[in-house]
Amino acid sequence: MKLVDVPDMNYTSEDVGEDGLPAPRGEICYRGNCCFKGYYMQPEMTRDTIDVDGWVHTGDIGKMDAVKGILKIIDRKKNIFKLSQGEYIAPEKVENKLNMSPYIAQIFVYGDSLQHYLVAIIVPDKAAIEKWASENGVVENDFGQLLKHPSIIKFFQNEMVLKSREAGFFGFEIPLKAHLTTTAFTAENDLLTPTFKMKRNEAKNFFLNEIKELYGGALLQGEEK
């Protein structure tokens, strides 16, 4: 096993802990006879995961505790992207914190290199938001229509800011706009892997129109003028 520096996320072998002792951080890689040989009939995915020396790159960020001699998983490397002002974002970190809101069942955070802020696709917790709406005088017979109500949209925008500040996020890590949907993320609609991880490219394409609307119809990375 080894840790590989991830300079874009400021994880290196030279890192030290709060106690001043060495605390190397980086992407966890491993190799040996127990490793899998590759993805079935998917050579590109295999090349992205297993390097020429046989090291399996897990995408997990680990930290070595020099005193206890243990390895902790503290973050994910994959799926980082850069906003137009040059800031790097790890969307899974943002999603994991925002998903702690009792009003959010699922969330997909997206950022674009041609845009300067994050947006989110949110699947609200139906029972929780209906209770909030009832207590705050927001009445709609249809749940889909409820999610389009300005008060509900504003509530979720405020909730994202609240949870982000509780997590200590920088301003650029806070999604500024959100689209609320009743479409759950599942393996059946190809938005999740069989192990329930977000398929980010598929999610972007699935919600492309909604994302473009959140960005005011602006051009996204990869689109032609």
N, C-alpha and C positions, 0 to 999 in steps of 0.2 A: 504494500500500500504506500502511496505517496500523496503529498499535497502539491498542487501546481499553482503558482502565483496567478492571480486574476487582477492585474493592475487597474483595469477599468472600474472595478468595484472596490479598489483599495484593500485587497486581501493579499498579503505576501508572507513569505517565510521569515521575514524580519520583524513581524509584528510582536508586540509585547503586551502583556495584560496590565490591569490596573495596579497589580502588585509589583510591576517592574520586571517580572520574570518573562522569559521567552514564551510566546503563545502563537506559534506559527498558524497561519490561516491560508486556505486556498481550496481549489477544487479537489475533491477526493477521487483518486484514480487507483485502480488495483489490477493485478494480473496474476495468472497462475493457472493450474490445471482445472480449477473449479469454475473458470469463466466460461460464459457462453460464447459460441463461435460467431454469432451474428444474427441479424434479422432474416427470416425466411424470405427469399426472393426479393430482398430490398437492399441491394448493395450500397446505395447512397446513404441510407440510414446507418448501415454497418460502418461505413467509412467515417461518418460523423461521430460515431460512438467509440470505435476501437482504432487507435492510431497504429502506425506502421510498426511500432515496437511491441504491440500487443497489449498496451494499457487501455483498460476500459475507463472512459471518462463518464462519471456518474451524473455530472451536472449539479451535484450537491456541494455546498461550501462547508468545509469542516474546520474545526479549531482544535488544536492539540492542547491539552492541559498538562503542562510539564510536571506539575506536582503529583497529580493523581495518575498520570500516564494513560489518560482516556481521550478518545476522540468524540467531539460533539458536532452534530450537524446544526449549523446556525443559519443557513440561507440557501438559495438556489442561484446557480450561475446562468442557466439557460433563460432565454426570453428577455434579456435586457435590451433596451432600445434607447435611442438618443432623441431628445426633443430638439426643436430648431435652435434654441439658445445654447445647446451643447451639453445639457444636463442628462446624465444617464439615469434610467428608471428600471427598477426590478419589479415588474407588475405583480408577480406572485406575492411579494412582500406586502404590497399595498392591499391586494385582494384579501390576504389572510387576516389582516387587521380590520378591514371594513366588514368582513364577513362575521365579525364578532357582534355586530349590531343585531339585536333581536328582530329588527324589521327587514333585514336582508337575508333572503334564503340562498341566493347565488349572485355572484357578481363577476363581470369580465371587464377589466380595465385596459384601455387602449390608448396608446400615444403614437404620434406620427412625427417623423423627422422634419416634416414641413410645417408643423404646428408647434405652438409654444405651451400648450397645456394638455392635461389628460382628460379623457371622457370615460364614462362607464355605462355598461349595459347591466341593469339590475333586475333580478327576479325577486319581487318583494315577498315577504312572508305574509300570506293571505290573511290569516287569523289576526296577526299582530297589527297590520295596517288597517284592517277593517275596524278593529277595536279603537285604534287611534282616531280614525275618521269619525266614528260614531261619537266619541267623546269630545271631538272638536267641531261638530256641526257640519261635517262634510258628507253630503248624502248623494249617492248614486246607486241606482238599482243594479247596474251591470259593473262587474269588477274591472273589466277592461276600460270602461269609461271612467271609473274611479281613478285609475292610474294616469289618466290624462288631465285630471283636475289640477289647476295651477297650485292649489294649496298642498296637494300631495307631492307634486314635483319639487316645490320649494322645501318641503319637509325633508325629502331625501337628500337634497343638496346640502341642507344644514346638517343632516345626520352624517354625511361624508366628511364634512369639515370638522365636526365634533370628534368623531372617531379618529380622524387623522391627527388632530392636535393632541388627543389623548395618547396616541402612539408616538408622538414626537416627530412627525414627518416634517420635512421641509415644505415650503409653499408649493414648489413645483411638483411635489409628490401627491398633491391633493387633487382629485378629479373635480373639475369645475362645473361640468354638466353631466346629466344622466338621462338615459332613456329607460323607461320602466316597461317591462314586458311580462306577459303571462306564459311565455314559452320557456319551459324549464330546459336547462342544459342536461342532455342525456347522451348515452352512448348510441341510443337508437337514432337520434337525429344528427349524429356524427359531430357533436360539439364536445364530447368527452371521450377519452380513451377507455378501454375496458377496465382500467384501474382508476377511473374517475378523475383523471387529470385533464385540464382544459386543453383542447386542440385550438391553439390561438389563431392560426391562419384560417382554419375552417370557421371559427367564430367571427373573425373579421369579415369574411366573405358573406356569411349568413346574415350579419347585421350591417352590411356595408351601407345601405341606404340610410339607416338610422344614425350610423357614425358620421356620414357626410352631413346629415342634417344638424347634428350636434356641433359640427365644425362650420356651420353656416354655408354648406355647399362648396367649401374650399377644396382645392386639389389635394389629394393624398399621395403619399409616396408610391411610386410605381405607375401612377396614372399619367396618361399623355394629355398634354394641353389641347 
